[in-house]
């Protein structure tokens, strides 16, 4: 009788210590980020452009605020989304240069300048690796 009681107590203690670990494991799995769709990646890239305070976007030798640049890229995406299937395609085929082939660039608040292509490809790589 003592053995049965002892075994029952051991089993109950074992289950009690395991339940939080099992519950935590299922929580960790459910809290993993979902994979973003290509459209979601593009939307995040556009929002990233919109969020660049103090930056100036240069398109065809004209300067634009981040909001205007984001609107322009969004309209290009809406117009060509059926042909461009990936976020990388969006960057390389739509968001990097004008229809005349002139590259877009960004002058940041600190005065440094980079091509929009390089900036967005770097940002895309962080989205993919998250």
N, C-alpha and C positions, 0 to 999 in steps of 0.2 A: 504494500500500500504506500509506504514511504517513497519507494522508487517511482511509482506512478505520479505521485504528487510532485516530487522533485523534477521529473521529466516535463510535466505540464508547466511548471514555473519557468524552467529553462526555455521551453518553446515559446511561452508568452513573452518573456524578456527578449528573446532573439527576434521575434516578430515586431515588437515595439521599437527596437533599435533600427530595424531594417525599413520600416514604413516611411520615416522622414527621408531616408536616402533614396528610396524608390520614388517617392513623391517629388523630391528635388530633381531627380533625373528626368522625370516626365516634364517638369516645369522647364528645365533647361532645354529640352528638345522642342517644346512648344514655343519658347521665346526666341528661337533662332530666326533670323530674318528670312523672309521669303525671297526667292530669286525674282529680280525685277524683270518685267517684260521689256522688250526693246523700246516700245512707246514710253514706258515709265522712265527708262534711262534718258531718252530724249527730253522728256518733260523736266527731269531733274537737271539736265545740262542747261536748258533754257532758264530755269529758275536760278541756277548758279550764276549765269550771266546777269540776270536781273539783280542779284544780290551784291554785285561788285561795286560797293560804294566808292565814289571818287575816281572810278575808272572812266576812260574815254574810249569809245569804239570808233575805229577808223575804217570807213567803207567808201571806196571810190574817192579818196582824198577829202571826204567830209567827216566831221566828228559828230558822234551821237552819245547820249547818255545811256546808261545800262538798260533802263526801261525801254527805250526806243530800239536798242539793239535786240533785246529779248523779243519784242513785238515783231521785228523784222524776221528773226530766225523762226519764230512760231508760225508766221504766215508762210514762209518757205516750206516748213515741215508739213503744214496742212495741205499745201498745194501739191507736194511731191511724195507724201507718205506712202502712197500706193506703189510707187516705183522703188523707193529706198526702204529696204527691209530691216536694217540694223542701225543701232545708235552710232556705230563706227562709220557706217555709210552716210548717216546724217552729217557727221563732223566732216568727213573728207570730201563729200560731194556737194553739200549744201551750205554748211556753216563756215567754210574756210575761205571762200572766195566769191566774188561777184560773178554774174553771168559772163562778164567780159574777161574773166580770168584773173582779175586783180585780187591779191590776197587781202583778207580782212586782218586787222591787227587790233590789239588792246594796249592802251597806255594806262598803266596802273597809277594809283594815287601817289606812289613813291617815285614816279617818273620812268620806271622801267617799261619797256615795250616788248611784246611777244606776239607772234601770230596767233590768231584765234584758233587755228588748227592745233597748234602745240598745247595751248591752254586747255582746250576741250578734250584732247586725247589724254592728257594727264589726269584731268578730272574724271574722265570715263574709266580710266584704269583704277581709280580709287573706288568708284561705284561698284565695279565688278569684283574687287577684292574684299569688299565689306561682308 
